Amino acid sequence: SAHSALPHGAGLVFLSHEAAAETGVHNACAALMRWSAEAGVATIVPAVDSPGEDGFHGLYCGSLPDDAILGGRLVLTTARRSNEELVAIDLDSGAVQALTP
């Protein structure tokens, strides 16, 4: 889906493909964003230019899964090299945890 609703009407989370639009690169890294009526739009996980020390390559997915918010975390798959990786993203801190061994 294009977005996922946060519990208790706290807003929406969505993917921004602004990096792809700016560079013209097909399937560029996405940013995970949050919208709320109180705070407007904020970045949870920014687009990644190159992997950091933690090895996170960024979010490479076209949409968010339905009903994927569990206990304040969004669980989704993202492409990493030639594989799909399952990750959990803390919606408050933006911390990304790999769930795929």
VEXGU-50185 format. One record per atom (N, C-alpha, C, O): residue number from 1; residue in one letter; atom name; x negated, y negated, z. Coordinates in Angstrom, 2 decimals. Atoms other than C-alpha are relative to their C-alpha. Layout:
<fises>
+-----+------+------+---------+---------+---------+
!  nr ! rest ! atom !       x !       y !       z !
+-----+------+------+---------+---------+---------+
! NUM !    A !   CA !       X !       Y !       Z !
...
+-----+------+------+---------+---------+---------+
</fises>
This chain:
<fises>
+-----+------+------+---------+---------+---------+
!  nr ! rest ! atom !       x !       y !       z !
+-----+------+------+---------+---------+---------+
!   1 !    S !    N !   -0.84 !    1.18 !    0.00 !
!   1 !    S !   CA !    0.00 !    0.00 !    0.00 !
!   1 !    S !    C !   -0.88 !   -1.24 !    0.00 !
!   1 !    S !    O !   -2.08 !   -1.15 !    0.26 !
!   2 !    A !    N !    0.76 !    1.25 !    0.07 !
!   2 !    A !   CA !   -1.06 !   -3.61 !   -0.35 !
!   2 !    A !    C !   -0.36 !   -0.53 !    1.37 !
!   2 !    A !    O !   -1.34 !   -1.27 !    1.51 !
!   3 !    H !    N !    0.25 !    0.47 !   -1.35 !
!   3 !    H !   CA !   -0.91 !   -4.25 !    3.38 !
!   3 !    H !    C !    0.56 !    0.99 !    1.00 !
!   3 !    H !    O !    1.34 !    1.87 !    0.64 !
!   4 !    S !    N !   -0.56 !   -0.80 !   -1.08 !
!   4 !    S !   CA !   -0.19 !   -2.61 !    6.74 !
!   4 !    S !    C !    0.43 !   -0.95 !    1.10 !
!   4 !    S !    O !   -0.30 !   -1.88 !    1.45 !
!   5 !    A !    N !   -0.50 !    0.84 !   -1.08 !
!   5 !    A !   CA !    1.93 !   -4.17 !    9.46 !
!   5 !    A !    C !   -0.64 !    0.42 !    1.32 !
!   5 !    A !    O !   -0.80 !    1.61 !    1.60 !
!   6 !    L !    N !    0.54 !   -0.28 !   -1.33 !
!   6 !    L !   CA !    0.37 !   -4.46 !   12.90 !
!   6 !    L !    C !    1.14 !    0.29 !    0.96 !
!   6 !    L !    O !    2.25 !   -0.20 !    0.76 !
!   7 !    P !    N !   -1.06 !   -0.33 !   -0.96 !
!   7 !    P !   CA !    2.31 !   -3.05 !   15.86 !
!   7 !    P !    C !    0.58 !   -1.26 !    0.67 !
!   7 !    P !    O !   -0.11 !   -2.26 !    0.83 !
!   8 !    H !    N !   -0.70 !    1.04 !   -0.77 !
!   8 !    H !   CA !    4.83 !   -5.26 !   17.67 !
!   8 !    H !    C !    0.06 !   -1.34 !   -0.74 !
!   8 !    H !    O !    0.10 !   -2.39 !   -0.10 !
!   9 !    G !    N !   -0.12 !    1.22 !    0.78 !
!   9 !    G !   CA !    5.02 !   -7.79 !   14.82 !
!   9 !    G !    C !   -1.19 !   -0.94 !    0.13 !
!   9 !    G !    O !   -1.03 !   -2.15 !   -0.04 !
!  10 !    A !    N !    1.18 !    0.83 !   -0.24 !
!  10 !    A !   CA !    1.47 !   -9.03 !   15.49 !
!  10 !    A !    C !   -0.65 !   -0.50 !   -1.29 !
!  10 !    A !    O !   -1.64 !   -1.22 !   -1.23 !
!  11 !    G !    N !    0.55 !    0.48 !    1.26 !
!  11 !    G !   CA !    0.81 !   -9.66 !   11.78 !
!  11 !    G !    C !   -0.20 !    1.11 !   -1.00 !
!  11 !    G !    O !    0.41 !    2.18 !   -0.90 !
!  12 !    L !    N !    0.29 !   -0.96 !    1.07 !
!  12 !    L !   CA !   -0.56 !   -7.85 !    8.74 !
!  12 !    L !    C !   -1.51 !    0.12 !   -0.17 !
!  12 !    L !    O !   -2.25 !   -0.82 !    0.11 !
!  13 !    V !    N !    1.38 !   -0.17 !    0.45 !
!  13 !    V !   CA !   -3.89 !   -6.41 !    7.65 !
!  13 !    V !    C !    0.06 !    0.31 !   -1.49 !
!  13 !    V !    O !    0.99 !    0.98 !   -1.96 !
!  14 !    F !    N !    0.01 !   -0.21 !    1.44 !
!  14 !    F !   CA !   -4.83 !   -6.38 !    3.97 !
!  14 !    F !    C !   -1.43 !   -0.05 !   -0.50 !
!  14 !    F !    O !   -2.33 !   -0.55 !    0.18 !
!  15 !    L !    N !    1.31 !    0.03 !    0.65 !
!  15 !    L !   CA !   -7.77 !   -5.94 !    1.62 !
!  15 !    L !    C !   -0.09 !   -1.23 !   -0.89 !
!  15 !    L !    O !    0.86 !   -1.56 !   -1.60 !
!  16 !    S !    N !    0.27 !    1.11 !    0.91 !
!  16 !    S !   CA !   -9.26 !   -8.95 !   -0.14 !
!  16 !    S !    C !   -1.05 !    0.46 !   -1.00 !
!  16 !    S !    O !   -2.12 !    0.96 !   -0.63 !
!  17 !    H !    N !    0.94 !   -0.35 !    1.06 !
!  17 !    H !   CA !  -10.94 !   -8.31 !   -3.47 !
!  17 !    H !    C !   -0.57 !   -1.27 !   -0.63 !
!  17 !    H !    O !   -0.84 !   -1.33 !   -1.83 !
!  18 !    E !    N !    0.52 !    1.29 !    0.47 !
!  18 !    E !   CA !  -12.19 !  -11.89 !   -3.73 !
!  18 !    E !    C !   -1.40 !    0.15 !   -0.60 !
!  18 !    E !    O !   -1.72 !   -0.51 !   -1.59 !
!  19 !    A !    N !    1.35 !   -0.20 !    0.53 !
!  19 !    A !   CA !  -15.78 !  -10.67 !   -4.28 !
!  19 !    A !    C !    0.05 !    0.51 !   -1.44 !
!  19 !    A !    O !   -0.76 !    0.10 !   -2.27 !
!  20 !    A !    N !   -0.14 !   -0.51 !    1.36 !
!  20 !    A !   CA !  -14.65 !   -8.78 !   -7.39 !
!  20 !    A !    C !    0.48 !   -1.11 !   -0.93 !
!  20 !    A !    O !    0.01 !   -1.22 !   -2.07 !
!  21 !    A !    N !   -0.51 !    1.09 !    0.83 !
!  21 !    A !   CA !  -12.74 !  -11.80 !   -8.67 !
!  21 !    A !    C !   -1.09 !   -1.04 !   -0.27 !
!  21 !    A !    O !   -1.16 !   -1.59 !   -1.38 !
!  22 !    E !    N !    1.05 !    1.00 !    0.17 !
!  22 !    E !   CA !  -15.72 !  -14.11 !   -8.12 !
!  22 !    E !    C !   -1.12 !    0.48 !   -0.91 !
!  22 !    E !    O !   -1.67 !   -0.30 !   -1.70 !
!  23 !    T !    N !    1.14 !   -0.52 !    0.75 !
!  23 !    T !   CA !  -18.33 !  -11.83 !   -9.68 !
!  23 !    T !    C !    0.39 !    0.67 !   -1.31 !
!  23 !    T !    O !   -0.45 !    0.83 !   -2.20 !
!  24 !    G !    N !   -0.43 !   -0.73 !    1.18 !
!  24 !    G !   CA !  -16.25 !  -10.04 !  -12.30 !
!  24 !    G !    C !   -0.39 !    1.47 !    0.03 !
!  24 !    G !    O !   -0.21 !    2.18 !   -0.96 !
!  25 !    V !    N !    0.44 !   -1.39 !   -0.13 !
!  25 !    V !   CA !  -17.62 !   -6.73 !  -11.02 !
!  25 !    V !    C !    1.21 !    0.88 !    0.29 !
!  25 !    V !    O !    1.94 !    0.66 !    1.25 !
!  26 !    H !    N !   -1.09 !   -0.95 !   -0.20 !
!  26 !    H !   CA !  -15.11 !   -3.89 !  -11.37 !
!  26 !    H !    C !   -0.29 !    0.84 !    1.24 !
!  26 !    H !    O !   -1.41 !    1.33 !    1.40 !
!  27 !    N !    N !    0.13 !   -0.82 !   -1.22 !
!  27 !    N !   CA !  -14.56 !   -2.05 !   -8.05 !
!  27 !    N !    C !   -1.04 !   -0.54 !    0.97 !
!  27 !    N !    O !   -1.77 !    0.25 !    1.58 !
!  28 !    A !    N !    0.93 !    0.60 !   -0.96 !
!  28 !    A !   CA !  -16.61 !   -4.50 !   -5.96 !
!  28 !    A !    C !    0.49 !    0.27 !    1.42 !
!  28 !    A !    O !    1.63 !    0.69 !    1.63 !
!  29 !    C !    N !   -0.30 !   -0.20 !   -1.41 !
!  29 !    C !   CA !  -16.68 !   -4.28 !   -2.19 !
!  29 !    C !    C !    1.16 !   -0.90 !    0.43 !
!  29 !    C !    O !    1.25 !   -2.06 !    0.02 !
!  30 !    A !    N !   -1.15 !    0.75 !   -0.52 !
!  30 !    A !   CA !  -13.50 !   -5.41 !   -0.41 !
!  30 !    A !    C !   -0.28 !   -0.45 !    1.42 !
!  30 !    A !    O !   -1.12 !    0.11 !    2.12 !
!  31 !    A !    N !    0.02 !    0.45 !   -1.39 !
!  31 !    A !   CA !  -13.07 !   -7.34 !    2.83 !
!  31 !    A !    C !    1.34 !    0.38 !    0.62 !
!  31 !    A !    O !    2.37 !    0.34 !   -0.05 !
!  32 !    L !    N !   -1.24 !   -0.28 !   -0.72 !
!  32 !    L !   CA !  -10.51 !   -6.31 !    5.45 !
!  32 !    L !    C !    0.39 !   -1.27 !    0.75 !
!  32 !    L !    O !   -0.40 !   -1.81 !    1.52 !
!  33 !    M !    N !   -0.48 !    1.26 !   -0.55 !
!  33 !    M !   CA !   -8.43 !   -9.31 !    6.51 !
!  33 !    M !    C !    1.21 !    0.24 !    0.90 !
!  33 !    M !    O !    1.90 !    1.25 !    0.81 !
!  34 !    R !    N !   -1.19 !   -0.01 !   -0.87 !
!  34 !    R !   CA !   -5.79 !  -10.04 !    9.15 !
!  34 !    R !    C !    0.73 !   -1.32 !   -0.17 !
!  34 !    R !    O !    0.10 !   -2.38 !   -0.24 !
!  35 !    W !    N !   -0.82 !    1.21 !    0.00 !
!  35 !    W !   CA !   -2.91 !  -12.51 !    8.93 !
!  35 !    W !    C !    0.94 !    0.07 !    1.18 !
!  35 !    W !    O !    1.55 !    1.10 !    1.45 !
!  36 !    S !    N !   -1.01 !    0.13 !   -1.05 !
!  36 !    S !   CA !   -0.86 !  -13.68 !   11.88 !
!  36 !    S !    C !    0.56 !   -1.41 !   -0.07 !
!  36 !    S !    O !   -0.11 !   -2.34 !   -0.53 !
!  37 !    A !    N !   -0.65 !    1.31 !    0.04 !
!  37 !    A !   CA !    1.58 !  -16.55 !   12.22 !
!  37 !    A !    C !   -0.75 !   -1.00 !    0.88 !
!  37 !    A !    O !   -0.79 !   -2.19 !    0.58 !
!  38 !    E !    N !    0.69 !    0.88 !   -0.94 !
!  38 !    E !   CA !   -0.46 !  -17.95 !   15.13 !
!  38 !    E !    C !   -1.37 !   -0.44 !   -0.52 !
!  38 !    E !    O !   -1.73 !   -1.61 !   -0.41 !
!  39 !    A !    N !    1.39 !    0.29 !    0.34 !
!  39 !    A !   CA !   -3.99 !  -17.74 !   13.69 !
!  39 !    A !    C !   -0.25 !   -0.14 !   -1.50 !
!  39 !    A !    O !   -1.34 !   -0.56 !   -1.89 !
!  40 !    G !    N !    0.23 !    0.05 !    1.43 !
!  40 !    G !   CA !   -3.51 !  -17.60 !    9.92 !
!  40 !    G !    C !   -0.80 !    1.21 !   -0.46 !
!  40 !    G !    O !   -0.61 !    2.31 !    0.05 !
!  41 !    V !    N !    0.78 !   -1.09 !    0.57 !
!  41 !    V !   CA !   -6.00 !  -15.50 !    7.93 !
!  41 !    V !    C !   -1.39 !    0.03 !    0.62 !
!  41 !    V !    O !   -2.05 !   -1.01 !    0.74 !
!  42 !    A !    N !    1.34 !   -0.18 !   -0.58 !
!  42 !    A !   CA !   -9.17 !  -14.09 !    9.53 !
!  42 !    A !    C !   -0.61 !    1.28 !   -0.57 !
!  42 !    A !    O !    0.10 !    2.22 !   -0.93 !
!  43 !    T !    N !    0.72 !   -1.17 !    0.49 !
!  43 !    T !   CA !  -11.81 !  -11.62 !    8.38 !
!  43 !    T !    C !   -0.27 !    0.97 !    1.13 !
!  43 !    T !    O !   -0.79 !    0.59 !    2.18 !
!  44 !    I !    N !    0.32 !   -1.06 !   -0.97 !
!  44 !    I !   CA !  -12.04 !   -8.32 !   10.28 !
!  44 !    I !    C !   -1.32 !    0.66 !   -0.40 !
!  44 !    I !    O !   -2.22 !    0.78 !    0.43 !
!  45 !    V !    N !    1.23 !   -0.59 !    0.54 !
!  45 !    V !   CA !  -14.69 !   -6.64 !    8.08 !
!  45 !    V !    C !   -0.32 !   -0.74 !   -1.29 !
!  45 !    V !    O !    0.45 !   -0.66 !   -2.25 !
!  46 !    P !    N !    0.34 !    0.72 !    1.22 !
!  46 !    P !   CA !  -16.47 !   -8.82 !    5.52 !
!  46 !    P !    C !   -0.47 !    0.93 !   -1.11 !
!  46 !    P !    O !   -0.84 !    2.08 !   -0.85 !
!  47 !    A !    N !    0.59 !   -0.73 !    1.11 !
!  47 !    A !   CA !  -17.52 !   -7.67 !    2.07 !
!  47 !    A !    C !   -1.50 !    0.12 !    0.26 !
!  47 !    A !    O !   -2.12 !   -0.79 !    0.80 !
!  48 !    V !    N !    1.41 !   -0.29 !   -0.26 !
!  48 !    V !   CA !  -21.00 !   -6.13 !    2.19 !
!  48 !    V !    C !   -0.78 !   -0.10 !   -1.31 !
!  48 !    V !    O !   -0.42 !    0.53 !   -2.30 !
!  49 !    D !    N !    0.86 !    0.10 !    1.20 !
!  49 !    D !   CA !  -23.71 !   -7.14 !   -0.30 !
!  49 !    D !    C !   -0.96 !    1.17 !   -0.09 !
!  49 !    D !    O !   -1.17 !    1.73 !   -1.17 !
!  50 !    S !    N !    0.90 !   -1.16 !   -0.06 !
!  50 !    S !   CA !  -26.15 !   -4.43 !    0.80 !
!  50 !    S !    C !    0.12 !    0.61 !    1.38 !
!  50 !    S !    O !    0.39 !   -0.11 !    2.35 !
!  51 !    P !    N !   -0.18 !   -0.66 !   -1.29 !
!  51 !    P !   CA !  -26.05 !   -1.84 !    3.60 !
!  51 !    P !    C !   -0.88 !   -0.61 !    1.08 !
!  51 !    P !    O !   -2.04 !   -0.96 !    0.84 !
!  52 !    G !    N !    0.75 !    0.50 !   -1.14 !
!  52 !    G !   CA !  -27.12 !   -3.06 !    7.02 !
!  52 !    G !    C !   -0.75 !    1.12 !    0.70 !
!  52 !    G !    O !   -0.84 !    2.24 !    0.20 !
!  53 !    E !    N !    0.75 !   -0.99 !   -0.78 !
!  53 !    E !   CA !  -29.16 !   -1.26 !    9.66 !
!  53 !    E !    C !    0.86 !    1.19 !    0.38 !
!  53 !    E !    O !    0.36 !    2.31 !    0.54 !
!  54 !    D !    N !   -0.91 !   -1.09 !   -0.37 !
!  54 !    D !   CA !  -26.08 !    0.79 !   10.55 !
!  54 !    D !    C !    0.33 !    0.91 !   -1.18 !
!  54 !    D !    O !    0.95 !    1.96 !   -0.99 !
!  55 !    G !    N !   -0.23 !   -0.82 !    1.18 !
!  55 !    G !   CA !  -25.94 !    2.15 !    6.98 !
!  55 !    G !    C !    1.37 !   -0.17 !   -0.63 !
!  55 !    G !    O !    1.69 !    0.51 !   -1.60 !
!  56 !    F !    N !   -1.34 !    0.21 !    0.54 !
!  56 !    F !   CA !  -22.41 !    0.85 !    6.35 !
!  56 !    F !    C !   -0.10 !   -0.69 !   -1.35 !
!  56 !    F !    O !   -0.69 !   -1.77 !   -1.46 !
!  57 !    H !    N !    0.08 !    0.51 !    1.37 !
!  57 !    H !   CA !  -22.02 !    0.26 !    2.61 !
!  57 !    H !    C !    1.12 !   -0.98 !   -0.34 !
!  57 !    H !    O !    1.05 !   -1.66 !   -1.36 !
!  58 !    G !    N !   -1.14 !    0.87 !    0.28 !
!  58 !    G !   CA !  -18.74 !   -1.66 !    2.81 !
!  58 !    G !    C !    1.24 !    0.81 !   -0.34 !
!  58 !    G !    O !    1.21 !    2.04 !   -0.39 !
!  59 !    L !    N !   -1.28 !   -0.63 !    0.31 !
!  59 !    L !   CA !  -15.14 !   -0.94 !    1.93 !
!  59 !    L !    C !    0.22 !    0.01 !   -1.50 !
!  59 !    L !    O !    0.30 !   -1.04 !   -2.14 !
!  60 !    Y !    N !   -0.25 !   -0.19 !    1.43 !
!  60 !    Y !   CA !  -14.59 !    0.44 !   -1.55 !
!  60 !    Y !    C !    1.28 !    0.81 !   -0.13 !
!  60 !    Y !    O !    1.25 !    2.03 !   -0.32 !
!  61 !    C !    N !   -1.31 !   -0.64 !    0.12 !
!  61 !    C !   CA !  -10.88 !    1.20 !   -1.71 !
!  61 !    C !    C !    0.97 !   -1.02 !   -0.60 !
!  61 !    C !    O !    0.83 !   -2.22 !   -0.39 !
!  62 !    G !    N !   -0.94 !    0.88 !    0.68 !
!  62 !    G !   CA !   -8.02 !   -0.19 !   -3.72 !
!  62 !    G !    C !    1.21 !   -0.38 !    0.80 !
!  62 !    G !    O !    1.86 !   -1.38 !    0.52 !
!  63 !    S !    N !   -1.19 !    0.27 !   -0.79 !
!  63 !    S !   CA !   -5.29 !   -0.03 !   -1.12 !
!  63 !    S !    C !   -0.17 !    0.61 !    1.39 !
!  63 !    S !    O !   -1.10 !    1.37 !    1.65 !
!  64 !    L !    N !    0.01 !   -0.54 !   -1.36 !
!  64 !    L !   CA !   -4.55 !    0.77 !    2.51 !
!  64 !    L !    C !    1.02 !    1.14 !    0.09 !
!  64 !    L !    O !    2.09 !    1.07 !   -0.52 !
!  65 !    P !    N !   -0.97 !   -1.10 !   -0.17 !
!  65 !    P !   CA !   -2.89 !    4.04 !    3.53 !
!  65 !    P !    C !    1.19 !   -0.44 !    0.85 !
!  65 !    P !    O !    1.07 !   -1.34 !    1.69 !
!  66 !    D !    N !   -1.19 !    0.27 !   -0.81 !
!  66 !    D !   CA !    0.62 !    3.95 !    4.98 !
!  66 !    D !    C !   -0.19 !    0.57 !    1.40 !
!  66 !    D !    O !   -0.81 !    1.62 !    1.57 !
!  67 !    D !    N !   -0.01 !   -0.48 !   -1.39 !
!  67 !    D !   CA !    0.96 !    4.32 !    8.77 !
!  67 !    D !    C !   -1.38 !    0.44 !    0.49 !
!  67 !    D !    O !   -1.51 !    1.49 !    1.10 !
!  68 !    A !    N !    1.36 !   -0.39 !   -0.34 !
!  68 !    A !   CA !   -2.81 !    4.35 !    9.32 !
!  68 !    A !    C !   -0.56 !   -0.75 !    1.21 !
!  68 !    A !    O !   -1.75 !   -0.63 !    1.52 !
!  69 !    I !    N !    0.47 !    0.71 !   -1.19 !
!  69 !    I !   CA !   -3.00 !    2.11 !   12.41 !
!  69 !    I !    C !    0.33 !    0.84 !    1.22 !
!  69 !    I !    O !    1.49 !    1.11 !    1.53 !
!  70 !    L !    N !   -0.13 !   -0.87 !   -1.16 !
!  70 !    L !   CA !   -3.61 !    4.23 !   15.48 !
!  70 !    L !    C !   -0.78 !   -0.60 !    1.16 !
!  70 !    L !    O !   -2.01 !   -0.69 !    1.10 !
!  71 !    G !    N !    0.68 !    0.50 !   -1.19 !
!  71 !    G !   CA !   -4.38 !    2.73 !   18.88 !
!  71 !    G !    C !   -0.93 !   -1.16 !   -0.25 !
!  71 !    G !    O !   -2.04 !   -1.20 !    0.29 !
!  72 !    G !    N !    0.83 !    1.16 !    0.27 !
!  72 !    G !   CA !   -5.73 !   -0.55 !   17.54 !
!  72 !    G !    C !   -1.09 !    0.22 !   -1.02 !
!  72 !    G !    O !   -1.96 !   -0.63 !   -1.21 !
!  73 !    R !    N !    1.00 !   -0.30 !    1.04 !
!  73 !    R !   CA !   -7.78 !    1.13 !   14.81 !
!  73 !    R !    C !    0.70 !    0.35 !   -1.30 !
!  73 !    R !    O !    1.75 !    0.99 !   -1.30 !
!  74 !    L !    N !   -0.48 !   -0.34 !    1.33 !
!  74 !    L !   CA !   -7.19 !    1.40 !   11.09 !
!  74 !    L !    C !   -0.87 !    1.13 !   -0.53 !
!  74 !    L !    O !   -2.10 !    1.00 !   -0.55 !
!  75 !    V !    N !    0.73 !   -1.16 !    0.53 !
!  75 !    V !   CA !   -8.18 !    4.78 !    9.61 !
!  75 !    V !    C !    0.25 !    0.05 !   -1.50 !
!  75 !    V !    O !    1.40 !    0.04 !   -1.95 !
!  76 !    L !    N !   -0.12 !   -0.03 !    1.45 !
!  76 !    L !   CA !   -8.90 !    4.90 !    5.88 !
!  76 !    L !    C !   -1.20 !    0.70 !   -0.62 !
!  76 !    L !    O !   -2.19 !    0.98 !    0.05 !
!  77 !    T !    N !    1.14 !   -0.57 !    0.73 !
!  77 !    T !   CA !  -11.13 !    6.43 !    3.23 !
!  77 !    T !    C !   -0.61 !   -1.09 !   -0.86 !
!  77 !    T !    O !    0.08 !   -1.98 !   -1.35 !
!  78 !    T !    N !    0.73 !    0.92 !    0.85 !
!  78 !    T !   CA !  -13.78 !    4.51 !    1.36 !
!  78 !    T !    C !   -1.06 !    0.79 !   -0.77 !
!  78 !    T !    O !   -1.58 !    1.79 !   -0.28 !
!  79 !    A !    N !    1.04 !   -0.66 !    0.79 !
!  79 !    A !   CA !  -16.18 !    5.50 !   -1.39 !
!  79 !    A !    C !   -1.37 !   -0.35 !    0.56 !
!  79 !    A !    O !   -1.64 !   -1.49 !    0.93 !
!  80 !    R !    N !    1.40 !    0.21 !   -0.40 !
!  80 !    R !   CA !  -19.80 !    5.95 !   -0.36 !
!  80 !    R !    C !   -0.84 !    0.88 !   -0.89 !
!  80 !    R !    O !   -0.81 !    2.11 !   -0.79 !
!  81 !    R !    N !    0.74 !   -0.69 !    1.04 !
!  81 !    R !   CA !  -22.13 !    6.89 !   -3.15 !
!  81 !    R !    C !    1.00 !    0.82 !   -0.82 !
!  81 !    R !    O !    1.94 !    0.24 !   -1.36 !
!  82 !    S !    N !   -0.94 !   -0.79 !    0.80 !
!  82 !    S !   CA !  -20.35 !    9.80 !   -4.87 !
!  82 !    S !    C !    1.00 !    0.75 !    0.86 !
!  82 !    S !    O !    1.66 !    1.68 !    0.39 !
!  83 !    N !    N !   -0.90 !   -0.69 !   -0.93 !
!  83 !    N !   CA !  -18.31 !   10.85 !   -1.82 !
!  83 !    N !    C !    1.06 !   -0.95 !    0.56 !
!  83 !    N !    O !    0.92 !   -2.17 !    0.49 !
!  84 !    E !    N !   -0.99 !    0.75 !   -0.76 !
!  84 !    E !   CA !  -15.22 !    9.74 !    0.04 !
!  84 !    E !    C !   -0.34 !    0.15 !    1.48 !
!  84 !    E !    O !   -0.61 !    1.25 !    1.94 !
!  85 !    E !    N !    0.32 !   -0.02 !   -1.42 !
!  85 !    E !   CA !  -15.86 !    8.81 !    3.68 !
!  85 !    E !    C !    1.20 !   -0.49 !    0.79 !
!  85 !    E !    O !    1.81 !   -1.50 !    0.44 !
!  86 !    L !    N !   -1.07 !    0.41 !   -0.90 !
!  86 !    L !   CA !  -13.26 !    8.61 !    6.43 !
!  86 !    L !    C !   -0.59 !   -0.89 !    1.07 !
!  86 !    L !    O !   -1.57 !   -0.51 !    1.73 !
!  87 !    V !    N !    0.50 !    0.94 !   -1.00 !
!  87 !    V !   CA !  -13.77 !    5.59 !    8.70 !
!  87 !    V !    C !    1.16 !   -0.51 !    0.85 !
!  87 !    V !    O !    2.31 !   -0.52 !    0.42 !
!  88 !    A !    N !   -0.96 !    0.65 !   -0.89 !
!  88 !    A !   CA !  -11.99 !    4.02 !   11.66 !
!  88 !    A !    C !   -0.54 !   -1.40 !    0.28 !
!  88 !    A !    O !   -1.71 !   -1.56 !    0.62 !
!  89 !    I !    N !    0.39 !    1.39 !   -0.20 !
!  89 !    I !   CA !  -12.07 !    0.23 !   12.00 !
!  89 !    I !    C !    0.77 !   -0.57 !    1.18 !
!  89 !    I !    O !    2.00 !   -0.57 !    1.19 !
!  90 !    D !    N !   -0.62 !    0.65 !   -1.15 !
!  90 !    D !   CA !  -11.42 !   -1.47 !   15.34 !
!  90 !    D !    C !    0.54 !   -1.35 !   -0.47 !
!  90 !    D !    O !   -0.23 !   -2.18 !   -0.94 !
!  91 !    L !    N !   -0.61 !    1.21 !    0.53 !
!  91 !    L !   CA !   -8.97 !   -4.25 !   14.46 !
!  91 !    L !    C !   -0.30 !   -1.23 !    0.82 !
!  91 !    L !    O !   -0.07 !   -2.34 !    0.34 !
!  92 !    D !    N !    0.39 !    1.16 !   -0.81 !
!  92 !    D !   CA !  -10.17 !   -6.49 !   17.30 !
!  92 !    D !    C !   -1.44 !   -0.40 !   -0.24 !
!  92 !    D !    O !   -1.74 !   -1.58 !   -0.43 !
!  93 !    S !    N !    1.43 !    0.30 !    0.10 !
!  93 !    S !   CA !  -13.95 !   -6.21 !   16.98 !
!  93 !    S !    C !   -0.55 !    0.10 !   -1.43 !
!  93 !    S !    O !   -1.59 !   -0.48 !   -1.73 !
!  94 !    G !    N !    0.52 !   -0.24 !    1.34 !
!  94 !    G !   CA !  -14.32 !   -5.15 !   13.33 !
!  94 !    G !    C !   -1.02 !    1.12 !   -0.07 !
!  94 !    G !    O !   -1.59 !    1.37 !   -1.14 !
!  95 !    A !    N !    0.97 !   -1.10 !   -0.03 !
!  95 !    A !   CA !  -16.56 !   -2.26 !   14.41 !
!  95 !    A !    C !    0.51 !    1.14 !   -0.89 !
!  95 !    A !    O !    1.68 !    1.52 !   -0.83 !
!  96 !    V !    N !   -0.34 !   -1.09 !    0.92 !
!  96 !    V !   CA !  -16.62 !    0.51 !   11.78 !
!  96 !    V !    C !   -0.68 !    1.27 !    0.49 !
!  96 !    V !    O !   -1.89 !    1.29 !    0.72 !
!  97 !    Q !    N !    0.52 !   -1.29 !   -0.45 !
!  97 !    Q !   CA !  -17.02 !    4.13 !   12.89 !
!  97 !    Q !    C !    0.24 !    1.02 !   -1.08 !
!  97 !    Q !    O !    1.38 !    1.22 !   -1.52 !
!  98 !    A !    N !   -0.14 !   -1.08 !    0.97 !
!  98 !    A !   CA !  -17.72 !    6.90 !   10.39 !
!  98 !    A !    C !    0.60 !    1.21 !    0.69 !
!  98 !    A !    O !    0.12 !    1.62 !    1.75 !
!  99 !    L !    N !   -0.63 !   -1.20 !   -0.57 !
!  99 !    L !   CA !  -15.46 !    9.89 !   11.06 !
!  99 !    L !    C !   -0.40 !    1.25 !   -0.78 !
!  99 !    L !    O !   -0.20 !    2.37 !   -0.31 !
! 100 !    T !    N !    0.45 !   -1.12 !    0.83 !
! 100 !    T !   CA !  -16.85 !   12.06 !    8.25 !
! 100 !    T !    C !   -1.41 !    0.37 !    0.43 !
! 100 !    T !    O !   -2.28 !   -0.50 !    0.50 !
! 101 !    P !    N !    1.36 !   -0.39 !   -0.40 !
! 101 !    P !   CA !  -19.87 !   14.11 !    9.38 !
! 101 !    P !    C !   -1.01 !   -0.18 !   -1.12 !
! 101 !    P !    O !   -2.19 !    0.10 !   -0.94 !
+-----+------+------+---------+---------+---------+
</fises>
